[in-house]
Amino acid sequence: MSKLPFRSCEISSSNLTPPNLTSVTIKSRNLSGRGDMLILNQSAHTPSAPVIILLHGVYASNWAWQYSVGVEKSLKSLQESCLDLTDFVVVMPSDGLFGDGSAYLPILGHGNYEKWITEDVIAACMHVVKNVDEQSSVYIAGFSMGGFGALRLGIKYPMLFKGISVHSAVTQLDELALFIEEDISVYWRGNEKNANIAHWLETNRGQLPPLRFDCGLDDPLINGNRNFVKTLNGYYQHFQYEEFSGGHDFEYWAEHIKKTFLFFDYIEKKRCSDVV
């Protein structure tokens, strides 16, 4: 990449960071300041290594998937039973730290948290990780608010993301009001179409990336997820939706993130075989 879209990129020392993890801070014009990300498996040996971006939920930051969900532990457990699992680079960015959560939207007067993910985070990953480049496939996933972000961004940018997987997702922006202190109108302002997933389903009909999602039976978002199935039926011939026991919590996401890895593994292997 000839010119980076951010001013500075600070990378943690490998001698002081936990094994297989790298902490990165970049100064982003989209944030009008600095943003953080964690990278897992930064030493992937696969040429043009595929990337999974994991988006977190409200209240937390880039550390949530690693230190609340335990994604590295879940991945290692899966690798023990699936020895040929694709060697993914896993990128865990902050949402930009607006209020209780940015919903990964551009918010007037604050920051463009959408471009932070779709431009800065991907460029930083290419800059930091030796084997990630322009040919690397990129997947997106998330839980709760991060599920909303992954759904909207994955559907809005079907040429950028090769697959979408979400857990316990907010499927309509107004559902975010269950979790945040800020007035939901702040998120809608300037995003009347942009925040509406159905708008992007219609806009990108016929070129939508593969999608799977799940929700716990005791989750307050279960009805929203069931209604979202009805919305998708008008645009997708095939998608995966599953319900499991459990609620809206870290234990649920720690278990079911394995399904995300397996789903992306299937897509990546099929993509590579199609190229061959």
Buried (B, 14 or more C-beta within 10 A) or exposed (E): EEEBBBEEBEBBEEEEBEEBBBBBBBBBBBBEEBBBBBBBBBBBEBEEBBBBBBBBBBBBBBBBBBBBBBBBEBBEBBEEEEEEBBBBBBBBBBBBBBBBBBBBBBBEEBBBBBBBBBBBBBBBBBBBBEBBEEEBBBBBBBBBBBBBBBBBBBBBBBEBBBBBBBBBBBBBBEBBBBBBEBEBEBBBBBBEEBBBBBBBBEEBEEEBBBBBBBBBEEBBBBEBBEEBEEBBEEBBEEBEBEEBEBBBBBEBBBBBBBBBBBBBBBBBEEBEEEEE
